[in-house]
């Protein structure tokens, strides 16, 4: 067994995305902020959902995720993929799709 064999396909993609430096770099690598660069912090996910006026179940459905996954993103038990974060922001009007 090699390092990373225990990761889900989605987590492997996220790991490679970060390891290869994908996304648009900015002054602080975009981690925890709106836009590109990395996964958001749990507090940021929760605040964005509340700003959109959505329940956790509604937010999860919007990005084709399970309620359990969304709850883990908000609790910090799991990091949301940057692509999922961007999709959520676009669908809720919190990020311009032409960014």
C-alpha positions as CSV (number, residue, x, y, z in Angstrom):
1,X,0.0,0.0,0.0
2,X,1.3,3.4,-1.0
3,X,0.7,6.8,0.6
4,X,-2.7,8.1,-0.5
5,X,-4.2,4.7,-1.3
6,X,-6.7,5.2,1.5
7,X,-8.1,8.4,0.0
8,X,-11.4,8.6,-1.9
9,X,-11.1,9.5,-5.6
10,X,-12.4,13.0,-4.8
11,X,-9.8,13.4,-2.0
12,X,-7.1,12.2,-4.4
13,X,-8.2,14.8,-6.9
14,X,-8.1,17.6,-4.3
15,X,-4.7,16.4,-3.1
16,X,-3.3,16.5,-6.6
17,X,-4.9,19.9,-7.2
18,X,-3.1,21.3,-4.2
19,X,0.2,19.4,-4.7
20,X,0.4,20.6,-8.3
21,X,-0.5,24.2,-7.4
22,X,-3.7,24.3,-9.6
23,X,-6.0,27.2,-9.4
24,X,-5.2,30.9,-9.5
25,X,-2.6,32.0,-7.0
26,X,-3.1,35.2,-5.0
27,X,-1.3,36.8,-2.1
28,X,-2.3,34.2,0.5
29,X,-3.0,31.2,-1.9
30,X,-6.8,31.8,-1.6
31,X,-7.2,29.4,1.2
32,X,-10.4,30.1,3.2
33,X,-11.5,33.0,1.0
34,X,-13.8,33.5,-1.9
35,X,-12.5,32.4,-5.3
36,X,-9.7,30.1,-6.4
37,X,-6.8,28.6,-4.6
38,X,-7.9,26.0,-2.0
39,X,-10.6,24.7,0.3
40,X,-12.5,27.2,2.4
41,X,-12.5,27.2,6.2
42,X,-15.6,25.7,7.9
43,X,-16.7,29.1,9.2
44,X,-16.6,30.4,5.7
45,X,-18.7,27.6,4.4
46,X,-21.3,28.1,7.1
47,X,-21.4,31.9,6.6
48,X,-21.8,31.5,2.8
49,X,-24.6,29.0,3.2
50,X,-26.4,31.3,5.7
51,X,-25.9,34.3,3.5
52,X,-27.6,32.3,0.7
53,X,-30.5,31.5,3.0
54,X,-30.1,27.8,2.6
55,X,-30.4,24.9,5.0
56,X,-27.5,22.4,5.0
57,X,-29.7,19.9,3.1
58,X,-30.5,22.5,0.4
59,X,-26.9,23.6,0.1
60,X,-25.7,20.0,-0.2
61,X,-28.3,19.3,-3.0
62,X,-27.1,22.4,-4.8
63,X,-23.6,21.0,-5.2
64,X,-24.7,17.3,-5.7
65,X,-23.4,16.3,-2.3
66,X,-24.9,14.4,0.7
67,X,-26.2,16.2,3.8
68,X,-23.5,14.2,5.7
69,X,-20.7,15.6,3.5
70,X,-22.0,19.2,4.0
71,X,-22.2,18.8,7.7
72,X,-18.6,17.5,7.8
73,X,-17.5,20.5,5.7
74,X,-19.1,22.9,8.2
75,X,-17.8,21.1,11.2
76,X,-14.2,20.9,9.9
77,X,-14.2,17.1,9.9
78,X,-13.5,17.2,6.1
79,X,-12.2,19.9,3.7
80,X,-14.5,20.9,0.8
81,X,-12.9,20.6,-2.6
82,X,-12.0,23.9,-4.2
83,X,-14.2,23.0,-7.3
84,X,-17.2,22.3,-5.0
85,X,-16.7,25.6,-3.2
86,X,-16.5,27.5,-6.5
87,X,-19.6,25.7,-7.8
88,X,-21.5,26.7,-4.6
89,X,-20.5,30.3,-4.9
90,X,-21.4,30.5,-8.6
91,X,-24.9,28.9,-8.0
92,X,-25.6,31.2,-5.1
93,X,-24.4,34.3,-6.9
94,X,-21.5,34.8,-4.5
95,X,-18.9,34.5,-7.3
96,X,-19.1,35.7,-10.8
97,X,-19.0,32.7,-13.2
98,X,-16.6,34.6,-15.4
99,X,-14.0,34.9,-12.7
